[in-house]
Amino acid sequence: MNGVDLELARAHAPLFAVTIPLVGAALVLIAGSARLSWVVATVAALIAATVTADFAYRLLNHARPAVAELSIPLQVDGVGSFGAALVTGLSALAIVAVGAFLKDAGSRAAPFRLALLLCITAGWSGALLARDLAGVAVSVEVAWLAGVAVVTFHGARDRAALNGALRMLTLGGVASALTLLGVGLIGRAAGDLRLATLPIAHISMPGVASAGIAFVIVGLAVKATAAPVHAWAAAALGRGGAVAGLWVGAIGVVGALLVMTRLSAYAVAAPELGAGVSATLAVLGGASVVIGSVQAVGARTLPRLATYACISQAGCVLVAIALGSPAGFAAALVQLLALAAAALAMFGGAAVGRIRDLAMLDGFWQRAPLASVAITAGTLSLMGAPMTLGFLGRWRLIEAGVGVGWWWAPLLVIIASLAGVFYGGRLIERIYFRRANRTFEGEASPWRFAVAPSLICAILTIALGLAPAVLLRWSDAAAGMLTGAAT
């Protein structure tokens, strides 16, 4: 490939971010065998991650990369590019980890499951790059339905997972109806569904538009596991198996929160919508922090504990978005990266050791030291421990909250951190200070390979917590670019 072809390919990077996973999903189904399908899926995920990372790097370094005019409705902005790079990078790591669990699905079902995973990636990437609200809604539904199917696949081995899939389908259907109703109301009130025109549109019916954006936010909040609309999370992620934990619990939640961040930046800039959007997000965020923290303290299994801890962290993200300032959006992006890394580290580490009950963690470091490191790093980040990425995100939220006079925002951070000290300390005490009461139940050789992505996330959690300069610059650039475009 010469320089001209490379630049042409770079100009179509937003399109490739959506189409490469879809093409990969088709090739996975054609490949047939489990191992070959995994190789094809891994290659497709790595290519998509490379393309989006390159584009985001050039955009956030103010290189202003050329973007080809496309007939399909895609739009490039700071948060969308940052989010697409995060989703595709996280997906590539998760697909590598999934390779060790293919036999759990069976040789015939494995290609279908891998194809669904790539569809989840394409769906959330499409929602982050869509030009209008209709494109966002359609893309989110593609990702959500693929996630439901992933949980359903595990139902063949654990009937409790079918209950989780049914809850996802039912609550997701209600959320989809709310989202579509909200999109229709916004289109009726503003006369245009394009995101870029929302802040400057002449909204003839402010009340209708406010109701519409509230419906859209609540619909996305269901899929982001925001409390109190998170009834599907424990059943689906607690019993849905390793693949569901990695893809729905990590990528799905992060993708939904990124989409909420992007939509909120445009909506907050509209004078008729800003106050309502901030109030809705603040209520959801505060409820998520309190309810998620309480449920995490009382959780009896590691998947449920990780789920509720992520809900608490998601609440901090929603509060940061509710601030409506560039500093708030930048804090949300830092916290989303911290949440993604911690969720993959914890869900991945639990999957490697086949950990369910907390008692199975007793003396775990003696049986699986690498998986123990991954779980520990993820736990420390969700606790907000100093020198971790989670601490950085919460500190940025405190700064942004105080900057706009929201003095109660630091109180929520303290609640989340105190609860994190309790449940996180309990995990660490079991892993390192108790005697092992059972043998290792993971795989003899594949588990070491599967734990690599979780270890990468654990390393990033600590490394970016110690040296955050580049991340802070990119998050500030992404937030400033989006809010600047929106205003």
Secondary structure, 3 states (H helix, E strand, C coil): CCHHHHHHHHHCHHHHHHHHHHHHHHHHHHHCCHHHHHHHHHHHHHHHHHHHHHHHHHHHCCCCCCCCCCCCCECCCHHHHHHHHHHHHHHHHHHHHHHHHHHHHCCCCHHHHHHHHHHHHHHHHHHHHECEHHHHHHHHHHHHHHHHHHHHHHCCCCHHHHHHHHHHHHHHHHHHHHHHHHHHHHHHHHCCCECCCHHHCCCCCHHHHHHHHHHHHHHHHHHCCCCCCCCCHHHHHHHCHHHHHHHHHHHHHHHHHHHHHHHHHHHHCCCCCHHHHHHHHHHHHHHHHHHHHHHHHHCCEHHHHHHHHHHHHHHHHHHHHHCCCHHHHHHHHHHHHHHHHHHHHHHHHHHHCCCCEHHHHCCHHHHCHHHHHHHHHHHHHHHCCCCCHHHHHHHHHHHHHHHCCCCCHHHHHHHHHHHHHHHHHHHHHHHHHCCCCCCCCCCCCHHHHHHHHHHHHHHHHHHHHHCCHHHHHHHHHHHHHHHHHHC
